[in-house]
């Protein structure tokens, strides 16, 4: 890929025009601070194939969202894939179920419940 002006962050879609290429291994998005030398930024990334990579000789990288040492990285202009309406609805339902912060809203401090469970009975 010769034109790097089209490259955007895989996580937030922010422009990476100010970044020098080739990417350093620990390069981060200036907008969201996501690591950029990751599988999800690569033309070979395809979640529909084995190990999510179409490069036949690349070593398997298990964590597709964190920096890796893969030498086959080729930046993809379409790396940013906004969440679909279905994904957004599912996240919203999870938020409603578990509370916006992921904690059970009925228990402010779980240690209180543990103390009640294990306290000695008084005579």
C-alpha positions as CSV (number, residue, x, y, z in Angstrom):
1,X,0.0,0.0,0.0
2,X,1.6,3.2,-1.1
3,X,-1.0,5.8,0.0
4,X,-1.0,6.0,3.8
5,X,-3.2,9.1,3.9
6,X,-6.3,6.8,3.8
7,X,-5.2,4.7,6.8
8,X,-7.4,5.0,9.9
9,X,-7.3,3.4,13.3
10,X,-8.9,0.0,13.6
11,X,-10.7,0.9,16.9
12,X,-12.0,4.4,16.5
13,X,-11.6,5.2,12.8
14,X,-9.4,8.3,13.5
15,X,-7.0,9.5,10.8
16,X,-3.4,8.3,11.1
17,X,-2.2,10.8,8.5
18,X,0.2,12.3,11.1
19,X,1.9,9.0,11.8
20,X,5.2,8.1,10.1
21,X,5.2,4.7,8.3
22,X,6.2,2.0,8.5
23,X,4.6,1.6,11.9
24,X,6.7,1.0,14.9
25,X,5.7,-2.0,16.9
26,X,4.3,0.0,19.8
27,X,2.8,2.9,17.8
28,X,-0.6,4.1,19.2
29,X,-3.5,5.9,17.7
30,X,-3.3,9.6,18.6
31,X,-7.1,9.7,19.2
32,X,-7.9,6.6,21.2
33,X,-4.4,5.3,22.1
34,X,-5.1,1.8,20.6
35,X,-2.0,-0.1,19.6
36,X,-1.7,0.0,15.8
37,X,0.8,-2.8,14.9
38,X,-2.0,-5.3,15.3
39,X,-3.7,-8.0,13.2
40,X,-6.9,-5.9,12.9
41,X,-4.9,-3.3,11.0
42,X,-3.7,-5.8,8.4
43,X,-4.9,-6.6,4.9
44,X,-4.5,-10.3,5.7
45,X,-6.8,-10.1,8.7
46,X,-10.0,-12.1,8.1
47,X,-12.0,-13.5,11.0
48,X,-13.6,-16.0,8.6
49,X,-10.5,-18.0,8.0
50,X,-8.3,-20.2,10.3
51,X,-6.4,-18.2,12.8
52,X,-8.0,-15.1,11.3
53,X,-5.1,-14.6,8.8
54,X,-5.0,-15.1,5.1
55,X,-1.1,-14.9,5.0
56,X,-0.1,-18.6,4.6
57,X,3.3,-18.5,6.3
58,X,2.7,-16.0,9.1
59,X,3.0,-17.4,12.7
60,X,-0.2,-17.5,14.6
61,X,-1.0,-14.4,16.7
62,X,-3.6,-15.1,19.4
63,X,-4.3,-11.5,20.5
64,X,-5.5,-9.7,17.4
65,X,-5.9,-6.3,19.2
66,X,-2.5,-5.9,20.8
67,X,0.9,-5.1,19.3
68,X,2.8,-8.1,17.9
69,X,6.0,-8.9,16.0
70,X,4.4,-10.1,12.7
71,X,6.6,-9.1,9.8
72,X,3.8,-9.6,7.3
73,X,1.7,-6.6,8.4
74,X,0.2,-4.7,5.5
75,X,-1.9,-1.8,6.5
76,X,-5.5,-2.0,5.4
77,X,-7.5,1.1,4.6
78,X,-10.7,-0.6,5.7
79,X,-9.4,-1.7,9.1
80,X,-12.1,0.3,10.9
81,X,-15.4,-1.6,11.0
82,X,-18.0,0.4,13.0
83,X,-20.3,-1.7,15.2
84,X,-23.4,-2.9,13.4
85,X,-26.9,-2.0,14.7
86,X,-27.1,-5.6,16.0
87,X,-23.8,-5.3,18.0
88,X,-24.9,-1.9,19.4
89,X,-28.2,-3.3,20.5
90,X,-26.6,-6.3,22.2
91,X,-24.1,-4.0,24.0
92,X,-27.1,-1.9,25.1
93,X,-29.0,-4.9,26.5
94,X,-25.9,-6.1,28.4
95,X,-25.5,-2.6,29.8
96,X,-29.1,-2.7,31.0
97,X,-28.7,-6.1,32.4
98,X,-25.5,-5.5,34.3
99,X,-25.6,-1.7,34.8
100,X,-23.7,0.8,32.7
101,X,-20.5,0.2,34.6
102,X,-20.8,-3.6,34.5
103,X,-21.5,-3.8,38.3
104,X,-24.6,-5.1,39.9
105,X,-26.5,-1.9,40.9
106,X,-28.1,-3.6,43.9
107,X,-24.8,-4.2,45.7
108,X,-22.7,-1.1,46.2
109,X,-20.1,-2.9,48.3
110,X,-19.7,-6.6,47.9
111,X,-17.7,-6.9,51.1
112,X,-20.8,-6.1,53.1
113,X,-22.5,-9.1,51.7
114,X,-19.4,-11.3,52.4
115,X,-19.2,-10.1,56.0
116,X,-22.9,-10.8,56.5
117,X,-22.4,-14.3,55.1
118,X,-19.4,-15.2,57.3
119,X,-20.1,-13.3,60.5
120,X,-20.3,-15.3,63.7
121,X,-23.8,-15.6,65.2
122,X,-24.3,-13.6,68.4
123,X,-25.8,-15.4,71.5
